[in-house]
Amino acid sequence: MAFFTVSTSRHGTACVVRADGELDYGNAPVFRDEMTKVWEAEAPPTIVIDVTALTFCDSTGVAELIVSLRRSRTLGTRLVLVGVHGTLERILTITGLRSAFELSPSVEEALREM
């Protein structure tokens, strides 16, 4: 299985989820489990998903991001994707999903805009 880690930290009222490695079919359940914990722990007003350290993201990984986007909209939570680049950036652009997500170049900037 390809390398993948995900971790969550609190920054004031915001929650930052950092994904590192390959968000693909094999690792999507790890990401899903972490996001489920975030949602169930009392969804914060802002969730920042930092994908700066992703080295790969396939359609299953994108589907997990879409699930998070839908859940945030249902709960009225602001969701920001940080550090979108490479394959993920191309997939979001080609599919027209780039404009569906709020994007920020850095975690610090995303938190400043709260």
Sine and cosine of phi, psi and omega as CSV:
sin_phi,cos_phi,sin_psi,cos_psi,sin_omega,cos_omega
0.00,0.00,0.62,-0.78,-0.02,-1.00
-0.94,0.35,0.45,-0.90,0.01,-1.00
-0.89,0.45,0.73,-0.68,0.10,-1.00
-0.33,-0.94,0.73,-0.68,0.15,-0.99
-0.71,-0.70,0.44,-0.90,0.08,-1.00
-0.62,-0.79,0.68,-0.74,0.00,-1.00
-0.63,-0.78,0.39,-0.92,-0.04,-1.00
-0.79,-0.61,0.65,-0.76,0.08,-1.00
-0.65,-0.76,0.43,-0.90,0.04,-1.00
-0.99,-0.12,0.63,-0.77,0.09,-1.00
-0.73,-0.69,1.00,-0.02,-0.10,-0.99
0.91,0.42,-0.82,-0.57,0.02,-1.00
-1.00,0.01,-0.03,1.00,-0.02,-1.00
-0.99,-0.13,0.38,-0.93,0.05,-1.00
-0.86,-0.52,0.78,-0.63,0.02,-1.00
-0.93,-0.37,0.84,-0.54,0.03,-1.00
-0.95,-0.32,0.87,-0.49,-0.02,-1.00
-0.96,-0.28,0.83,-0.56,0.04,-1.00
-0.95,-0.32,0.72,-0.69,-0.09,-1.00
-0.70,-0.72,0.81,-0.59,0.03,-1.00
0.95,-0.32,-0.65,-0.76,-0.09,-1.00
-0.96,-0.29,0.93,-0.37,0.07,-1.00
-1.00,-0.03,1.00,-0.03,-0.06,-1.00
-0.74,-0.67,-0.14,-0.99,-0.05,-1.00
-0.79,0.62,-0.69,0.73,-0.04,-1.00
-0.95,0.32,-0.49,0.87,-0.07,-1.00
-0.97,-0.24,-0.17,0.99,-0.02,-1.00
-0.82,0.57,-0.63,0.78,0.01,-1.00
-0.88,0.48,-0.53,0.85,0.05,-1.00
-0.91,0.41,-0.71,0.70,0.04,-1.00
-0.89,0.45,-0.72,0.70,-0.01,-1.00
-0.86,0.52,-0.70,0.72,0.01,-1.00
-0.88,0.48,-0.68,0.73,0.00,-1.00
-0.91,0.42,-0.69,0.72,0.01,-1.00
-0.91,0.41,-0.59,0.81,0.05,-1.00
-0.87,0.49,-0.67,0.74,0.05,-1.00
-0.88,0.48,-0.67,0.75,0.00,-1.00
-0.88,0.47,-0.74,0.67,-0.04,-1.00
-0.91,0.41,-0.63,0.78,-0.10,-1.00
-0.99,0.17,-0.34,0.94,-0.04,-1.00
-0.97,0.23,-0.02,1.00,-0.13,-0.99
0.97,-0.23,1.00,-0.05,-0.08,-1.00
-0.81,0.59,0.84,-0.54,0.03,-1.00
-0.95,0.30,0.29,-0.96,0.01,-1.00
-0.90,0.43,-0.43,0.90,0.01,-1.00
-0.71,-0.70,0.75,-0.66,0.12,-0.99
-0.85,-0.53,0.81,-0.59,0.04,-1.00
-0.95,-0.32,0.84,-0.54,0.09,-1.00
-0.97,-0.25,0.93,-0.37,-0.05,-1.00
-1.00,-0.05,0.94,-0.33,-0.01,-1.00
-0.96,-0.30,0.28,0.96,-0.02,-1.00
-0.81,0.59,-0.64,0.77,-0.09,-1.00
-1.00,-0.01,0.12,0.99,0.08,-1.00
-0.93,0.36,0.73,-0.69,0.06,-1.00
-0.99,-0.17,-0.26,0.97,-0.01,-1.00
-0.30,-0.95,0.55,-0.84,0.09,-1.00
-0.52,-0.85,0.86,-0.51,0.02,-1.00
-0.99,-0.17,-0.14,-0.99,-0.06,-1.00
-0.89,0.45,-0.51,0.86,0.04,-1.00
-0.93,0.38,-0.65,0.76,0.06,-1.00
-0.90,0.44,-0.67,0.74,0.05,-1.00
-0.89,0.46,-0.64,0.77,0.03,-1.00
-0.87,0.49,-0.63,0.78,0.04,-1.00
-0.91,0.42,-0.62,0.78,0.06,-1.00
-0.91,0.42,-0.61,0.79,0.04,-1.00
-0.91,0.40,-0.65,0.76,0.07,-1.00
-0.85,0.53,-0.70,0.72,0.02,-1.00
-0.90,0.44,-0.65,0.76,0.04,-1.00
-0.88,0.47,-0.72,0.69,0.01,-1.00
-0.88,0.47,-0.68,0.73,-0.01,-1.00
-0.90,0.44,-0.65,0.76,0.00,-1.00
-0.90,0.44,-0.64,0.77,0.02,-1.00
-0.92,0.40,-0.64,0.77,0.02,-1.00
-0.89,0.46,-0.64,0.77,-0.05,-1.00
-1.00,0.00,-0.11,0.99,-0.03,-1.00
0.96,0.28,0.48,0.88,0.01,-1.00
-0.99,-0.14,0.66,-0.75,0.07,-1.00
-0.98,0.21,0.77,-0.64,0.03,-1.00
-0.87,-0.50,0.80,-0.60,-0.03,-1.00
-0.83,-0.56,0.76,-0.65,0.13,-0.99
-0.99,-0.10,0.76,-0.65,-0.04,-1.00
-0.89,-0.46,0.68,-0.74,0.13,-0.99
0.97,0.25,0.48,0.88,0.01,-1.00
-0.91,0.42,0.79,-0.61,-0.03,-1.00
-0.40,-0.92,0.10,-1.00,0.13,-0.99
0.84,0.54,-0.69,-0.72,-0.05,-1.00
-0.85,0.53,-0.69,0.72,-0.02,-1.00
-0.88,0.48,-0.68,0.73,0.03,-1.00
-0.88,0.48,-0.69,0.72,0.02,-1.00
-0.89,0.45,-0.69,0.72,0.00,-1.00
-0.89,0.47,-0.72,0.69,-0.01,-1.00
-0.90,0.44,-0.61,0.79,0.01,-1.00
-0.94,0.35,-0.76,0.66,-0.04,-1.00
-0.88,0.48,-0.63,0.78,-0.05,-1.00
-0.99,0.11,-0.14,0.99,-0.04,-1.00
0.99,0.17,0.15,0.99,-0.03,-1.00
-0.99,0.12,-0.25,0.97,-0.04,-1.00
-0.82,0.57,-0.66,0.75,-0.03,-1.00
-0.97,0.25,-0.24,0.97,0.03,-1.00
-0.97,0.25,-0.45,0.89,-0.03,-1.00
-0.99,-0.16,0.56,-0.83,0.20,-0.98
-0.99,0.14,0.81,-0.58,-0.05,-1.00
-0.92,-0.39,0.54,-0.84,0.06,-1.00
-0.60,-0.80,0.55,-0.83,-0.03,-1.00
-0.96,0.28,-0.41,0.91,-0.04,-1.00
-0.53,-0.84,0.39,-0.92,0.05,-1.00
-0.87,0.49,-0.69,0.72,-0.03,-1.00
-0.85,0.52,-0.68,0.73,0.00,-1.00
-0.92,0.38,-0.66,0.75,0.03,-1.00
-0.87,0.49,-0.65,0.76,0.00,-1.00
-0.95,0.30,-0.53,0.85,0.03,-1.00
-0.91,0.42,-0.51,0.86,-0.07,-1.00
-0.99,0.12,0.13,0.99,-0.03,-1.00
-0.93,0.36,0.00,0.00,0.00,0.00
